[in-house]
């Protein structure tokens, strides 16, 4: 009887520990900036691209992307109204500096996920050109990762 009671209590504890809100795995977290590339007026694939992101405390190397027409970049989640990106096409080449400005809005998701940030009034400013020639604005808010927010023209 004692063994059966222990088994019952252990089973109830194991079942009550799980739940849908324990893990945030449905893409409900803070969305990333979607950047697409253009050559003139046409969307193009780049053979290579390297992006660095200045998160305030440190600059993070997102690594080389090969044969891509778009990338996703996590923006800052602190109180800063902008994130700086550094973009280069070749190992020894210059890098362009792009400033992404925005305002943020915090949205409660669930007990497991907590809150996420949505970005509003998203705009880009080219602070240093070469290799990027100019910027074109896409969707000016980020609620998910479906639409392009910024076009880099090479």
C-alpha positions as CSV (number, residue, x, y, z in Angstrom):
1,X,0.0,0.0,0.0
2,X,2.8,2.4,0.9
3,X,4.5,1.6,-2.4
4,X,1.3,2.2,-4.4
5,X,0.7,5.5,-2.6
6,X,4.3,6.6,-3.4
7,X,3.9,5.6,-7.0
8,X,0.6,7.6,-7.3
9,X,2.2,10.7,-5.7
10,X,5.2,10.5,-8.0
11,X,3.0,10.0,-11.1
12,X,0.9,13.0,-10.2
13,X,4.0,15.1,-9.7
14,X,5.4,14.0,-13.1
15,X,2.2,14.8,-15.0
16,X,1.7,18.2,-13.4
17,X,5.2,19.3,-14.3
18,X,4.6,19.4,-18.0
19,X,2.5,21.8,-20.0
20,X,2.3,23.9,-23.1
21,X,3.5,27.0,-21.4
22,X,6.7,25.5,-20.1
23,X,8.8,26.1,-23.2
24,X,8.6,29.0,-25.7
25,X,9.1,27.0,-28.9
26,X,6.3,28.2,-31.3
27,X,8.2,31.2,-32.6
28,X,6.6,33.4,-30.1
29,X,9.8,35.1,-29.1
30,X,11.0,38.5,-30.1
31,X,11.1,38.6,-34.0
32,X,14.3,39.5,-35.9
33,X,14.8,42.1,-38.7
34,X,14.5,40.6,-42.2
35,X,17.0,42.1,-44.6
36,X,16.8,41.3,-48.3
37,X,19.4,42.2,-51.0
38,X,19.1,44.1,-54.3
39,X,21.2,44.8,-57.2
40,X,19.6,47.9,-58.8
41,X,15.8,47.2,-58.7
42,X,16.0,43.4,-58.6
43,X,16.3,41.1,-55.6
44,X,19.6,39.2,-55.9
45,X,21.6,36.4,-54.2
46,X,24.9,37.4,-52.7
47,X,27.7,34.9,-53.0
48,X,29.1,36.0,-49.6
49,X,28.2,38.4,-46.8
50,X,29.4,39.0,-43.3
51,X,27.4,40.9,-40.7
52,X,28.5,42.3,-37.3
53,X,25.9,43.7,-34.9
54,X,26.7,46.2,-32.2
55,X,24.6,45.3,-29.1
56,X,26.0,48.1,-27.0
57,X,28.0,45.9,-24.6
58,X,29.9,44.1,-27.4
59,X,29.9,43.6,-31.2
60,X,28.8,40.2,-32.2
61,X,30.0,38.5,-35.4
62,X,27.0,36.7,-37.1
63,X,29.4,34.9,-39.4
64,X,29.5,34.5,-43.2
65,X,26.3,33.8,-45.1
66,X,26.8,32.2,-48.5
67,X,24.4,32.3,-51.6
68,X,21.6,34.1,-49.8
69,X,19.0,36.6,-50.8
70,X,18.0,37.6,-47.3
71,X,19.1,37.2,-43.7
72,X,17.5,37.6,-40.2
73,X,19.2,39.9,-37.7
74,X,18.3,40.0,-34.0
75,X,18.0,43.6,-32.8
76,X,18.8,45.0,-29.4
77,X,16.3,44.3,-26.6
78,X,17.5,47.0,-24.2
79,X,16.3,50.6,-24.0
80,X,18.4,51.7,-27.0
81,X,16.4,53.2,-29.9
82,X,18.7,51.8,-32.5
83,X,21.0,48.9,-33.5
84,X,24.1,49.4,-35.7
85,X,25.0,46.8,-38.3
86,X,28.3,46.4,-40.1
87,X,28.1,44.6,-43.5
88,X,31.0,43.4,-45.7
89,X,31.2,41.3,-48.8
90,X,34.8,40.2,-48.8
91,X,37.3,39.2,-46.2
92,X,39.6,42.2,-46.8
93,X,37.0,44.6,-48.1
94,X,35.5,47.6,-46.4
95,X,32.3,47.3,-44.3
96,X,29.2,49.5,-44.5
97,X,27.7,50.8,-41.4
98,X,23.9,50.8,-41.2
99,X,21.9,52.2,-38.3
100,X,18.4,50.6,-37.7
101,X,16.2,53.0,-35.7
102,X,12.9,51.9,-34.0
103,X,10.6,52.2,-31.1
104,X,9.7,49.0,-29.1
105,X,6.5,47.7,-27.7
106,X,6.5,44.9,-25.1
107,X,3.8,42.2,-25.5
108,X,3.0,39.5,-22.9
109,X,3.1,36.0,-24.6
110,X,2.7,33.3,-21.9
111,X,4.0,32.3,-18.5
112,X,6.8,30.2,-20.1
113,X,7.8,32.7,-22.7
114,X,7.2,35.9,-20.7
115,X,7.1,39.0,-22.9
116,X,8.4,39.7,-26.4
117,X,9.3,43.0,-28.1
118,X,7.7,44.2,-31.3
119,X,9.5,46.9,-33.2
120,X,7.6,49.9,-34.6
121,X,8.7,52.8,-36.8
122,X,11.6,50.8,-38.2
123,X,13.9,52.8,-40.5
124,X,17.4,52.5,-41.7
125,X,20.2,55.0,-42.2
126,X,23.4,54.4,-44.2
127,X,26.2,55.9,-42.1
128,X,29.0,54.5,-44.2
129,X,28.7,53.2,-47.7
130,X,30.8,50.7,-49.6
131,X,29.8,48.0,-50.3
132,X,26.2,49.0,-49.6
133,X,25.2,51.8,-52.0
134,X,21.8,52.7,-50.5
135,X,18.9,51.4,-48.4
136,X,15.3,50.9,-49.2
137,X,12.6,50.6,-46.5
138,X,10.2,47.7,-46.5
139,X,7.6,47.0,-43.8
140,X,8.2,49.5,-41.0
141,X,7.2,47.3,-38.1
142,X,8.4,43.9,-37.0
143,X,5.7,41.6,-35.4
144,X,6.9,38.4,-37.1
145,X,9.6,37.4,-39.6
146,X,7.5,37.1,-42.7
147,X,8.0,40.5,-44.5
148,X,11.2,42.2,-45.5
149,X,11.9,45.3,-43.3
150,X,15.0,46.6,-45.1
151,X,16.6,46.2,-48.5
152,X,20.4,46.6,-48.9
153,X,21.2,47.7,-52.4
154,X,24.7,46.7,-53.7
